[in-house]
Amino acid sequence: MKKLLALVPLSIILSGCAMTAYQTGPGPGGYPPQRPMYPQPAPFQPGPSPIGRWDNVMMLAPASRVQVLMADGTIATGPVVGASTTSLRLSVASGDLDLPVADVMRVDRLKAPASGVRDGAVGAAWGVGVVALTSLVLRRMPPPQWVAAGAIVGANEGVQIGRMGPDLLTIYVSPAVASGGRPRIQ
């Protein structure tokens, strides 16, 4: 037994040497060095700049909802009727509104309004999933009240997140705003 205990420190020292041998270079088989298991992520590429891109506005589908900031600070919101090289036409409560390009400082496309029922259903599914995952970790079947509570809390959170406000995507910024100068009329 004492001979066996004498081998323990020797085996520890030898296993440490074996690890350093693998870290310093190729092993006895002459295998090439290993590459990383996962590829390196691509560097961040920002999207195209919306500065001076009136063509983005002209390519909007009819009935797309937009929010337009005018040079005088007013905001017009509504569905697009049409756009040309000289103006943008929106449908507002009082009728169609023509906005000249020279007066438009920024155009943001609004996200389509989400359905509260769909948001609630997605949230309820997440809530039930959290309860199910917790029951798997605990290895116990949850009581029906827990499943119902998870669905109710999840549905509430889904609806609340869906109502957080409109998501805006800027599709046009006037070159005058970007350069800090006054808008020029062409």
Summary of the structure (lengths in Angstrom):
residues: 186
radius of gyration: 31.2
end to end distance: 97.3
largest distance: 98.7
contacts: 421
relative contact order: 0.13
helix: 42%
strand: 22%
